[in-house]
């Protein structure tokens, strides 16, 4: 039995490496789950056999009271910066002067990820410690959090090295950040401005179970001391680290001379926007370790490496005023209204200020001239106030004491950064709840987009969610911008929304902490809306994957008399959420993970995704290891080439529809 346990650990470690590092799974998710379940059953029967490298130990242990400090055996130095070709040429000239030679070195060019630098310590192949860079000499012990990152091996493939201090970057890709921010917006929490903040915030959670839920990734870029291995060059080292099971970025390139480095910098600059993750430059390293040793380091940076940074997408403008928006969950968010300014080709006139703590930290005031940037090339962010241009007219920004919409006193719950309106009847919250209810993330009611819902709400044709199902043709066709056809379309969409899947209905209600995943757990566990109306906190906490915050929020929501009355009205209007009890054998796309790219002619993207889910399939966010099939429309772009390179199945839109019609088989 103990031998089987060790065999399972090795199997799961290899399959996890294939899945998370190589992007090349060798077994199905179901097969992996069966192996993992077998491991859990053996460990449950023999708890004394559980080891620190077991795959079961990734989920995160008990929360910490605080982070302890870790002193790095060798400092994690910073890098000096270069910004253009001339800076790179000057970098090489400094190297040659220091070495007293005309023999030019070769280099390694590595994408500079926008994440958090960490050190991982392995002893005899086992991960024993993870820490942040900190000030370069002392960092924070984040071992419990690091262990939850799937692409970081708990045990290396080779265990004959007494100690290895790995240096690398933990980061979050674009899709991961988008999904995390979407969930935080639903929960009324401040959004992460960029992937670096998201990665740092995730690793610095005292509760590693929270870190485990964040989509973090890792790439190794070196070790503390080159003499810890027999490798003679950076290129050899990265190849060696890859054989140990550590993920190495496949964009790292050998450059025989500085001209090749300059060309590679230009290539990465063009490529950066198509990557799944953010990079803010390129790190250039002398390849030969003997030369690195001769060059040594200055006080804060090695002489043998430099970071060539992409031009910042920044501009200065002025804060004209500050609006306070009330979100669906009552979160009051300050938004700076700016003098319109071009930032990297996009006109920016608004930027979130997040919360009062962030305003204080950056010392922002109305009337300030500020430096803004499109963080991650997308989200407008105020970096700082330009204090040299501040004058006496600048006014402090304070969060109002009362809701700017309903005048109800605002509250700032202990331990939260967000100020909230807790009035459940606040018009702003009701409006945003109704917009969400009708939107794609809700019931996706055709004909009731954001502007239409706002119009109906302003005219008081809808005041609460059930009112949507009371609308009549005569109410709609006479409105500005409407007509008989648009009224018929909206009413058909409303009728179709009366029997949604229960999970979709629950996600549409806008219950705090209940997104698509949690709603699915509730449907699978309780099987009816009526059962949820009197569910207890204890029952909810027994659901695997559902935490205390969500449990408390669900009980509070359904025990509210106004919500119970709303549910009765829904029933009277013929709204009856359905539990999806389909079996695997009658679903055409069971086990398949699909992605759509390009312009579809016969389906909207939402319709296509809905068809996949109705037929048992899943939707991918990109060309991931899980993806089994790419459906291409017109002008599919780079995804098609990448899918072909990875050997994924390719379908046209017509072939996809023929599979669903039963005209052709999927395989």
N, C-alpha and C positions, 0 to 999 in steps of 0.2 A: 504493500500500500504506500509506504514512504517512497519507494522507487518510482511508483506511478505519479506521485505528487511532484517529484523533481522533474520527471519527464514532461508533465503538464506545464510546469513553470517555464521550461526551456521552449516547448512548443509555442506557448502563448507569447513569450518574449520574441521569438522569431516572427510570428505572424503579426504582432504589434509593430515590429520594425518594418516589415513589408508594407503594412497599411499606412503607418504615420510618417515613416521616413522615406521609403522608396516609392511610395504612391503606387504600389504594385501588389495588391492583395492576392494571396494564393488560395484562400478558402473563402466561403461565403460568410456573411455576418452570422447566419444561423449556426453554422459549424463552429465558428469562434465562440459564440454564446454557449453552445453545448459543452465545449471544452472548459470554458470559464466556470460554468455551473458545476461541472464535475470537480474542479479544483476547490470551489467554495464548500462543497459537501464534505470533501475529505478534510479540509481545514476546520470545518465546524465540528467534525467528529474528533479531531486531534488538534486542538488549539495550540498545543505546545510545539507543533510542527511548523507553525506559521513563521516565515522568515521575512526580513526587511525587504528583500528583493521580489517578494511574491506580487504578481499582478493585482492581487486583492488589496494591496496596501496603497493603491493609487488614489482612492476616493477621498482621502483627507481625514486626519485624525481630529482630536479635540482642539478647540480654539485656544489660541495663545493669549496670555494676559498682556504681553508686550514682546517686542523684538529684542533679542540680545545682540550684542556686537561681536563681530568676527574680525580679527586682524589677519589680513592676507599675508602669507609667508613671503611673497614677492609682490611689490606694489602693482596695481592695475593702472598703468599710466594713461594719461590723455594723449591725444594726437594733435600735432600742429596742423593748421589748415592751409589748403591751396584752393584757389578759386578759378584758375584758368590755365591755359597751356604754358604761359610764361612762368607761372608759379611752379609748375611741374618741372620745367627745364631748370629753373633755379634750384629746385630740390636736388636734382641729380648733380648739378655743379657743386653744391655744398658737400655732397657725399664724396665726390672725387677729390675735392680739396682736402677733406679730412683724411682720406685714405692715401693721399700722395700718389695717385695713380691716374693713368689715362684709360685703363681697362674698365669699360663700362659694365655695370652689373645687369642681370636680368631681374624681372619683377613678377610679383603676383598682384593682380587687380581683383579686388573683392567688393561686391556691392555693400554699401554702408546702410545697414538696416536702421529704421527709425523705431528702435525698441529700447530695452533695458539690458545693459551689460551685467552678466553674472559670472560667478566662478563656481564650478562644480568640482568637488573633491571625491575621487574614487580611491579606495584602498583595496588592493587585491581584487579589483574589478567591481567592487560594490560601492554604490553611491552612499556616502556617509555625511556629506554636508553640501548645502547650497547657500550662496550669499550674494548680496548685491555688491556692486562696485563701491558704493558709498563715496568717500573722498579719495579713493584710490588706495588708501592704506587700511582703513577700517570700514567695513560694510555691515549690513544687517543679516542675521541668520534667518534665511527663508527656506530652510530644508523641507519643512512640512509642505510648504506651498510648491516648491520646485518638484516634489515627488508626484504632484498631480498633473504635470505637463506630459502628455502622452508621448511626445517625440523625444523626451529625455529618458534614456534607458536607466533602470534601477540597477542593472548588472550589465557589465560589458561582456563582449564575446570572449575576451581574453582576460584571465585573472592572475597572470604571472607578473604584473607590474605592481610593485609594493604601493606606490602612491602616484597619482596622476591628477594634476590641477588643471582642469579644463576651463578655458575662457570662451564665452559665446554670448549670443544675444537672444533674449526672449522677446517675442513680438506678437502682434495680432494682425491678421491680414484684413483687407478692406471689407470683405463680406462679413467676417466675424465682428468687426467694429460696427458695421451697419446694423446687424441683427441685435447686438448688445445695446446699442443706442436706441433702437426701436423699442426694445423691452423696457429700457430705463424711462423712455418717454411715456410708455403706457403706465408705468408705476409712479410717474410723477417725480422721477429722480433726475438730477442734472446730467446732461450728456457729456461724454468724453470728447474733448476737442480734437484729438488725434490719436493714432495708434500707440504712440509712445506713452501718452498719459494713461491710455486704457491698459497697456501692459504693466506699467508701473503700479497703477491702482489695483490691478488684479493680484499682483505678486505681494503687495503690501496689505492684503487682507489678513487680519489676525485669525480669522476662521478659514482654514484651508479648504473646507467644503465649498465655500464661495468661490475660491480660486479654481477648484475642480470644474466648476460650471462655466468658466470663461474659456473661449476658444483660443488658447495660447499655443504658440509654436516656438521652436528653438532651432538655431543653427550654430554650430561650433565654428570658431575662427582661429583657435590657437591653444597653446598651453602656457603655463607660467614660465617654464624653463625648458629651452629646446634640448638640453642634455638629458632630460628625463626619458627620451626615446633614442633610438639609433638613427633617426631621420637626420638627413644633412641639409634639407631644404624645406621651405614652407610647403612647396608642392608635394613632396614626399610625406610630410606630416599630415596634410589634409587627407591624402589617400590612405594613410595608416589609420587615422581617426575614424574614417569611414568603415574600415574593416572591423573596428571595435563595436560598431553599431550606432555611432554618433552621426547625426544628420549634417551633411556638408552642402552648402549652397551650390547648385549646379551652374550658376552664372559666374563662378570664380574662374578667372582666365590667366594662363601663363602668358607673359609678355616678354619677348626677348630683348626689347630695348625701350627707351623712353618714348619713342614715336609710337610704338604699339600701345603703350599706356595711354597716350593722348587720344589715339583712335578709339580705344576701348571706352574711355570716358565719354566721348561723343556718342558712341553706340548706346551706352547705358542711359545717357541723358534722353535719347530718343525713345528708348525702350521702357523707361520708368513708368509711364502712364498706362502701359498694357500689362504690368505685373499685377499679381494677386495681392501684393503687399507693398508697403511704402518703402522707398529708399530715398535718402536725402544726399547721396553722394557716392563716392567710391574710395576705398582705402587702398593705398599703394604700399607694398612691402618689398624690400630687398629680399630676393628669394633665398639666397645662400645664408645659412645660419652662422657660418664662420665669419662672413662679412658683417652680419648683424652684431656678433659679439665684439668685433673690432670697432664698430661704429658706436656701440654703447648707447647711453641715454643721457639727456640733460636732466634738469631738476624734475620736470613734470612730463617729459615726452621722449620717446625713443628717437634717435637720429635716423634710423633706418626705415621709418614709416611716415606716411602723411595722409591726411584725409582731404580729398579733393571734393569740395562741396558744390552742389548744384546752386544756381542763383536763387536766392530767396524770392518767393512770390509775395512781396510786401508793398505797402504804400502807407502814406499818412493822410489822415482826414480829421474831421472834427465831429465830436458828439453834439448833435443839435438838441436832442431831448431824450428822455428815457420813458418808454411805455412799459406797462406791467400787464402781462398776459396771464389769464387764468386758464390752466389746462383742464383736461377731462377729469383728473383726480384731485383738482383743487390746488395744484402747485402753482404758485405765483412766480413767474419768471420775468426778470427785468430784461428788456430788449433795447439796445442803443439804436436810436435813429441817427444815421450818419449823413454827412454831406456825401452824395454819390461820388464814388471814386473807382477808377479802373484798376483792378488787381489781377494781373496775369490774364487779361483779356475778358474778364467778367466784371460788370458794373455791380459794386457792392454798396448797399444803402442801409443795411441792418446787420446787427451782430448781437448774439445772445451774451448777456453778462452773467448768466448762470444763477448766481445767488448772492446774498449779502456778503458772505465770507470771501467770495472771489473778488467782489468790488473793493472790499477793504484791503485784501492782499495786494491788489494792483493799484490801489489808491486812485481810483477813477472818479472823475467829476464831470457834471454837465458843463459843456463849453470847452472841455479839454481837447487839445490836439493829440491824436492817438496814432500809434503804429498798429496797423492791422495786417493780417496775413490770411491767405486761404490755407488753413492748416490741413495737411493731407491733400492739398490742392483742391479741396472741396468746401469745407466748413469755414465760414468767415469767423475769425477769432481776433479779439483785441489783445495784442501782446503787452502793451504798456502805454502809459501816458507819457507824452513828450514834455517833461517838466519845465524845460527851458522856455517853452512857449505858453505856459500857464499864466493867466493874468487874474486880476482881482474879481473878474466876473464869473470865474469858475465856481459852481455850486456843488456841495456834497450830494451824493446820491443816497437816498434812504428808502428802505422798503416801507410802503404805507402800512399803517396800523389796521386799516379796514380794507376789505375787498374792493378793488376799483370798479367792480361790476355791481355787486349786491350790497355793499357797505357792511357786510357781516364782519365782526372782528376776526383778524387773521391770527393763526397760531403757528409757532415754530416748534414742532415736536422735539423732545430731547433726543440728542444723538443724530438728528437730521440736519442737513444744510439748507433744506428747502422750507420756505414759509408757505402755509396752506390756508385756503378758505375751506372751512369744514362745514359750510352750509350746504346740505344735500340738494337744496332747491335753488342754488345759485344759477342764474340764467346762462352764464358763460360755460359752466360745467355741463349743464343740460344740453346746450347747443353742441359742444364738442363731443359729448356722449352720443348724440344723435348722428352727427357726421361720421363718427367711428362706426356706429351700428350699421349704417348704410354702405360704408366704404368697403374696399376690397379686403381689408383686414377683418371686417365684420361679416355681414350677410351678403355683401356685394350685390346690392339691389340696383338693377339696371335702371337708368333714368333718374336716379336720385344721387347725383354727385354732390360735392361739397357746396357749390354755389346754389344748387337747387334747394338743398336742405336749409341753408342759411336764409334763403328767400322765404321758404315756407314758415320758418321759425319767426322771422321778423314780422310776418303777416299774421302770426299767432294761429296759423292753420294746424301747426303741430306744436305742442307744448311738452309732451313726454313721449317716450318710445311707442307705446301702443297707439298713439294718435296717427302714426304712419299708416297703420292698417285700417284706419277709419276714413282715409282720403277717398273722395269721389271724383269722377271725371269732371263734373261741373265745377269742382274746386280748382282744378288745375288748368283746364284748357283756356280759361279767361285771363290767366296771369301773363304778365309781360315776359316775352321770350318763350312762351308755351304755345301749344296748339293742340288740335285733336290727336294728331299722331304721337306727339311727345307725351301727352297725357295717357294715351293707350299704352305706350311702352312702359311708362312708370308704373301704371296699375298692374300690368302683366308681371313686371319685376316684383312688385309687392306681393302679388298672389303667389308667385313661385317661392317667395321667401317665407311662406307660412309653415313649411315643413323642412326646415334646415336640419343638417346633422346636429345632434345635441352639442358636440364639442364646438362647432362653429357658432352656435347660438350663445354658448357660455362666453366664448372669447369676444363676441360682439357686444355683450352687455357692458363691458368696460370695467369689470370688477378689478380692483387693484391687486396686483401680483398674479393675475390669471391671464396668461397669454395662450397662444396656440398649444404649446406643449402641456401646460397644466390643465387646460380644458380637455385635452385628450385623455389625460390620466383620470379626470373626474368622470368622463363618459364611460371609460372602460371599467371603472370600479363601481360606480353607483347606478348606471344603466337607465336612469330616468331623471327628469327634472323634478318630479314630485318628491323623489327620494332626497334630493339635495335641499329641498326647502326646510327640512328639519334635521339635517345632518349635524353631528356634534363635532367639536374640536378634536376629541379623542379619536373618533372614527377617521377623520381626515389625516391625523398624524400617523395613522397606520399605513397610509398610502405611500409606497416607495417613491421617492423623488419629490414629495410635497412637504415643504418646510413650515415652520411655525408662523411666519409672516403671512403666507398664503392661507394657511388654515384659519387664522384669526380673521383675516379679511373676508373669507368666504362665509364664515359663521355670522359675522357682523352684517354682511350684506343681506343674506337671506332671512335673517331674523328681524330686519327692519320692517315695520308694519307697512310703510309705503311701498316697499319692494314686493311684499306679499300681495298687496292690492294690485300692483302692476302685473304680477303673474296671473292673477285672476282675470284681469282685463285682457291679457294676451289670450287666455283660453277662450274667453267669450268672443274674441275676434277671429277665432279659428287657427291660432298659432300653436302648432304642436310639434316641437323638436323631436327628431327621430334618432334612435340609437342605431348605429350602423353595425349590424351583426352578420356581415357577409363572411363567408368561409373562403379559405385560400383557393380551394379547387375551382371556384366559379369566378375567379378574378384573373383577367388576362395578363395583368402586369405585375403580379405578385413577385416580389424579390427584385424588381427592376428599378433602377434609378435613372431618371431621364432629365435632360436639359434641353431647352429650346434656344436657338440662336438665329439671328437674321429676321427678316420681315415675313410673317405668316400671312397668307392670302385668305384662307377660309376660316381661320379661328383667331380670336384675340388671344393674347398671351395668358390672360386670366382663364379663358375657356379651356385652353389647352392644358393648363396646370390642373384645372378642376377635373378634366377627363382622366388624367393620369391618376389622381387620388381616388376617383370613383372606381377605377379598375385595379386598385391595389398597389399602384406604384408610388414611388417617392420622387420629389423634385430636388435636383442638385442645385447648388449655388454657383458652381463653376466646374471646370474640368478637373474633378477630384478623383481620388482613387476609388471611391464608391460608385462613380458614374458607370452605367452599363451601356447607355445609348444617348447619342446626340441627334436631335431632330432639327434639321436645317431648313430655313426659309431662304428668301433672297438676301444676298450680300451677307453671308454668315460671318465674315471677319476671321480673326485669328483663332477663335475657338475651334473651327473646323480643322485647321492644320494641326493644332495641338491634340485634338481627339484622334485624328488619323495616326499621328506619331505614337500615341499610347495604345493604339489598337482597339479603340472603342467602336461599337456598332454605330453606323451612320444611317439615318432614315430621312427621307424627304417628308414634307407635311402630308402628301397624298398617301405615302406608304404607312405613316402613323395612323391615319384615318382608316385605311384598309385593314390594318391589324385590329382596330377596335370593331370594325364591321364584321370581322371574321373572314374577310376575303383572302387574306394571306396570314401565315403564322409568324409569330415574333421571331422564332429561331429558325 
